[in-house]
Amino acid sequence: MNHVKITKEIVEKSPGPNKAVSRSLSYKGNGLQLVDVRSITSESDYTNETYHRISQDNGKTWSDWRDIHKTGYITKGSDEIMIGTGGKQVYNPVYDHFVSISMQRIFDGGHENAYRLFWSQAKRGFHDHCFLFVSKDSENWSKGQLIQYEEGADYDEENWNDPAYLWNNDAYIGTNIQVLDNGDLLFSIGANVESCCKLLDKDIKEIFPSCPQIMKGLIVVRGLWNKQKDCYDLQCSKPVVISDLKSSRGVDEPIVQQLDSGRIIAVFRGSNVQSKNWNTRIEKGTPSHKWYTYSDDGGITFTDPVPWHFDNGEVFYSSATISDFFKSTKNGKLYWIGNITIPEVSGNSPRYPLYIVEVDSKQGLLIKGTEVIIDDRDPEKDSVKLQLSNFTLLENKETMNLEIYLTRLGENDSDFWKSDAYKYTIEFI
């Protein structure tokens, strides 16, 4: 693919030792108002500082930074609640409103205790739930609508630790949300694999006996606007599960896309990590892939997941890392951004190179020969622990270029967390 031009620049240097800085830009409303979120991190899966600023002119001028960390984390008793994380707002032109999906995470006894239970004992020390929000002006948002795929209680601020809420409808947020031409929404969630097996009438002991309490299956959700109720009616697909012999962490960070042909594809990260704490059954040397599944009945049922591959049948290898779809307004083509790696993958590593690849609009396979490396590890400068994975996407409304914001975590061999924030601009020529 020689019709793209990629430039790379540092947006912000690390503010100091043991501090990774990240930046994420998104549009607010239909104009050129930009929101720039700045985060400082010194530990996994937790943000230690959060700030934001506003631009009214597409980034030419900015307001002062404002500390918003306390608006994202609250404490209730001994528990800690992370709120409002996840998807950016998307405009639905059919119904002239904005939609957003966010994830809430409740940490039992605080995040340090909850993550200790998760990693060392395979216990669900935190509880994830996803919510859909609607707004006419991208300022005033509706009460969050819980994404429900099974019976259970709704969230109650006064009774936040209600077991009927905590232990039902557990869902990790999918990476993207698509507004279809008819105004329907399409998004995916990682739903508790034990619940998914129950819905499928399958025995969890045959599918995922190792650590079902903390791992996920896949559910694709279609939202249909209900004008009378002033909210979306949500239709959940038949769940998709994968054996822990193929992916020891089940379904992780799914993305979904309806193609021009009408086919709906979902892609998720798998893992071949081995862990005694999680009782994993996967064999050493099991290849690691991005897995995909598709639906030709509008998202009601999906095929069994198989390793994602190129349109010539070639299977590629990929570590357990996030990825995303991007459809260019400029040329109408669909792209996938993610890691394509060497065959020798171990769990989450390596997390490089980072690629952009064109996706076939009929079948949903990667088009061989269109792969372009966005960034890769420099063996003379970068640590082998370098991560070119956690990123956010923005299509600039004025230039129609794709902007990727990524922190090159682990680039510093002597200080893993001391990492800079980068911006990659992809111009479609």
C-alpha angles and dihedrals in degrees: 000000000000097000097088131079118203126198126182129203139164112251096185136356120231109276092226149312117336092009127118115193122205134183130201124184127196138164121250114208126343097299133070098283109133129196116206115196117197119196133185118204133184100164138042122277094358134092116219099188132019130186136166140194135188134229121193094189106051096274101315093114131014141201121236119280115268124202108238100163093111091054090059099046128042133176124225114181107311092334128094124212125203109199139187100017125147139030126050121235118273126199118234105205094187092064098022097235141105126248132196135177120210135179127226120203121195114199115207106228093352132308098284093055093042095051091046090057091046098049101034104032106022090238125143098245091161132043125216126202130172127219134194119219130192129198136174095204104023087243106075112047131195123246108281114268110219114232102234126189096159139025115288146118126286122241116280117189090208093048100033094152097053104145090218087063102034097051100041133069091013105179138169114213120256118233101243145026125208128202109211124216092258092053097258118136124230124195140139137228136196102236125193106280093221090056090046091054091050090053089050092045089237128141109250089208089065096044108032114358096150104077109339095159093071104031134083147228126199131264123176114208128205118199119206117191114242107200094190093054093036091227141079124278105222123217116192122207124231103277124258119216133183128206118253086233088069101033117016091198096044116215117355133180099346125200126198136197137176108219128217087259091059094250114133117216129190123196127190140174118256128194138214094194117143118215130171089200090059096040090232117191099195114123123239110261095030105147120247121227147162103254126214139194131180142204129210095179099070097275100305096115132014133202123253108277119260132177110286113244148174123277090256090060096257113144118216131205125237135174122234096282139131122264138178146200124238127188113198117227088201099060104008093235125138119230137186122216117199149102122299107184146175115287092251097083124160114192109295096356140133100027096187153126103038114212141190113209132177116244123219107247095215107044102016098237126137113262110239113233096029096089115125125180112232094186139343139186116279103219091206096052111018131073118242085241091066114139120208093172122085105075143143128219132222129177107211107232094213102042099026087223120141113242119199119195113200137163111220092222114194095017090127110074094201097045116031096192097045096096137148129228117240137194121211116194116202113196116195106217 
